[in-house]
């Protein structure tokens, strides 16, 4: 166990799954290891565009700030919604890679000073 993982996101007071957010230890063929946890999020299409992802990622990062100095995210450059969430949550692009023969942007965020 790594001490972190993925959480299900629901609307308060409802048992409706909106998406997932959290951290993983991702090592992929063709992508250099990050040396830190990878932030990940995915939301159902009907839950997108309502702020759920930004709020959930921000909450996950608040939790992460007491545990990790740095987190990264790997985002397809055509995924404008995830790029917007990443920027809103303090990530900036630091590189590019190829994963499954597709380009990906590598984004990083350092712990928010307390």
N, C-alpha and C positions, 0 to 999 in steps of 0.2 A: 504494500500500500504506500502511496506517495504522500498522503496527507491532504490531498485535494482531488476534485473530480467535477462532475457535471451535475447541475441542479435543474429540476423541472420548474418551469415558470407557469404559474396560473394567475388568473385574475383574482384579487382578494375576495374571499367569501364564496368562491366558485371552484368546482372541481373540473374546470375546463383547461386542458393542456394547451398553452399558447406557444411554447417553445422550450429551448434549453439554453443554459448559459453556465460557464464554469471554466475549468482549467484542466489541461491534459499534458501528459508527457509524450509528445508526438515525435517520433523519429521515422522519417520517410526516406525511401530510396531516392537519391538525387538531390536531397535537401540537407545541407549541413545542419548538425544538431544546434539547437538554440542555446543550450546551457541554462535554460530557465523554463518555467511553465509557459505553455501556450494558452492564451485566452481563446475561447471558442463560444460562438453563439449561432443559433439557428431558430427561426420562428416560422410558424405556419403562415402561408400567404394572407389569410384573413386577419392575422394579428399584426401584420406589417403596416408601417406608416402611422402608427398610433402612439409611438413613444415607448412601447413596452421594451424593445431591445435596448434602447439607450438607458432606460431606468434600470433594467436588470444588469446590464454590463457595468454600469456605474456602481451598483450595489456590490457586485462580485469583486470589482477592483478595490472598493473600500475595504472589503474583507482581505483581499490580497496584499494591500499596503502594509499590513502588520506582519506579513509573512515573507514577501518576496521583494527584492530590490528592483527587479525588472520582469516584465511580461512581454510576450510577443504575440502577434496574430498573423496568420497567413491568409491573404484575401485575394480572390480572383479579381483582376483589375476591371472586369466588367460588372462587378457587383457593387454598384453605386450606393445602394442602401447600407451595406456593411461598411463601406469606406466612410460614409457619413457618420455612422455610429462610432467607428474607430476614432475619427477626428474629434467628434464631440466628447469622447471619453479620454482624450489626451494622447492618443497614439500618433506617431509620425512615421513615415516610411523610411526604412533604412537600407532596403535592398530589394533584389528580385531573385527569383529562382524559377525552376521548371519542375512541376509536379504532374505526373501522369501525362507528360508531353504537352502541358498547358502552362502558360506563364502565371506566376503568382507574385503578388506584392508582399514583401516582408515588412511588418509594422512593429514598432516597439513603443513601450511606455515605461518610464521609470517611476518608482515609488513617489507618491505625492509627499513633499516634506510636511511634517506635522508641526 
